[in-house]
């Protein structure tokens, strides 16, 4: 494990905002295994059950609102992280309709607070600002969205992510300019975007896989509200490998990587919601579903995918698990949790690393 990512994270102080969330908990696990000293900053435990709590990680946790800029600054000044992974957010589209002001404030001002705190702390060398594929102006194109496509935002969540991107872009130009790196500052900032991530340990509401497994566990039927919506599906470890690979380059001071990056699945990983549900039944026969006409007044995009050519060519990042492996690993994780109270996260992480070595992924070389 120590040889991964050129051993860059061993002994490094790493701050993760939103470390108790789905992606944050998996990132905390991986960085802990890499030998990093992980500091987490989160509002609290977002779900019950909680993947973060089930992992029992030996890390520092600070529980407060990302909008508490004094506490956030104090945490960063005290812990002096080498790199910051900013994930803290209100992450749900439907919830953003219920709490638009809170969503916008958390995702926009929260990002501003993180960037300001890092600007005021000399220890920070790199920042990975994690947003979403929904930051793009979605025009229902058949092609994937590229890093230089315009920002947008139909719903409050998507708008908040587009705004967070623009703020980070402004800070990279104004305070963390690549041309001034090593002269007026020593911070490299990157924005990263991923699509629909799945994997064990996600219990957020209004997400397809969590809804499926929670209802399957109690013998109930999941209602599919938008069966023809097509999404690019990827295991949570896929974009995390990209974030960590990018962080490696930034920590080495390679300023050309201080940019915007997409970490999406391959094109053949885009499946309709109805097909995803049907495929989960192959791995867990308790899954039952019923399609009902979407009575919701909320707008949801029918098609959205990322073009990750830049990451594959310039960063040499590779996808490791295809859609079949992703669904198999995800559903088996939940089956083992509900049936046997076993947590397979470490097993899945090591299996992912093993498979990455088989395809000679750049970060996984011995």
C-alpha positions, 0 to 999 in steps of 0.5 A: 500500500505504501508504494501507491501514488509514489508514497506521497501521502505517507506521513502527510497531514490531509484535511478532508471536509465532509469526511463523514459522508459517503465519498468522504468516508471512503477517502478517509479509509484509503488515505489512512491505509496510505499512512496519511494523518487524516483530519476530518471536518464535518457537520456531523454524522449524516445518515444512520447507519453511517459508513464512517462510523462502521469503519472505526477509523483512527483519525482526528474529527472536528464536528462543525458547520463549514459555514463557521469560518472562524472554527474552520480557519482555526482548525486549518491553522492548528492542524496545518494540513499539507493538502485539503480535499473539499467535499463538504456540501449539501449533495442532493438535488431533490433536497435542494428544492426543499432547502434552496437557500441552505443548499446555496449557502453551504455549497457556495459560501462553504467553498469560499470559506475553505479557500479563504482559510487555505489562503491564510494558512502557509502550511497548505500546499494543495487544494482539491475542490470536489464538485459534480458533473451537474456543475455544467450547463446541461443541454442534453448532449449525446457527447460528454461534457469537457472541462471547458464547457460552460457552467450552468445550474437548472436546480439549486444544487446544480447552480450551487456547484457551478458557482463553487466552480467559478469561485475556485476558478477566480481564486486560482487566477487571483491568489493561486495563479500557476504563473506565480507559483513559487513566487507570491504563493505556494498553493496549487488548486484543482477542481474535480468533477465526477458523475453518479458514484455508487458503492457500499455504505451509502444511505443517503435519501433519494438515491437509487442504490440506497433506496433499492437496498434499504427496501430489499432488506425489509422485503419492500418494493422500490418505486422507480420514478424516472426509468428512462433517465440515463446516468454514467455509473461508477464505483466510488473508488474510481473518482477517488483514485483520480483525486488522489492521483491528482493530489500526488502531482500537486504535492510534487509541485507540478503546476500544470496539473492545477486545472479542472478535471473530469473523472467519469466512467467509460462511455459504456457505463451509461445505463438507464435507471430501469436497467440498473434496477434490473441488474441489481436483481442478479446479485440480490434476489430480494430486490423488487421494483415497480415503475410509476409515472413521475408525479414530481414537479422537480426537474431532473436531467435525462442525460448527463455524462462527462468526457474524461479524455483529459485525465486519461491522456494528461494524467494517465488515469485509468478506469478500473472497474466496469459497470458489471463489477461495480454493481456486483461489488456494491450489491454484495457489500450491502448483502453482507452488511444486512445478512452478516453484519460484515463490512467489506470496505477494506476488502473492496479497496484491496480488490480495487488496488489489485485490479488496478495493478493488473491494468498498470494504472499509473498510481498503482505501480510498485 
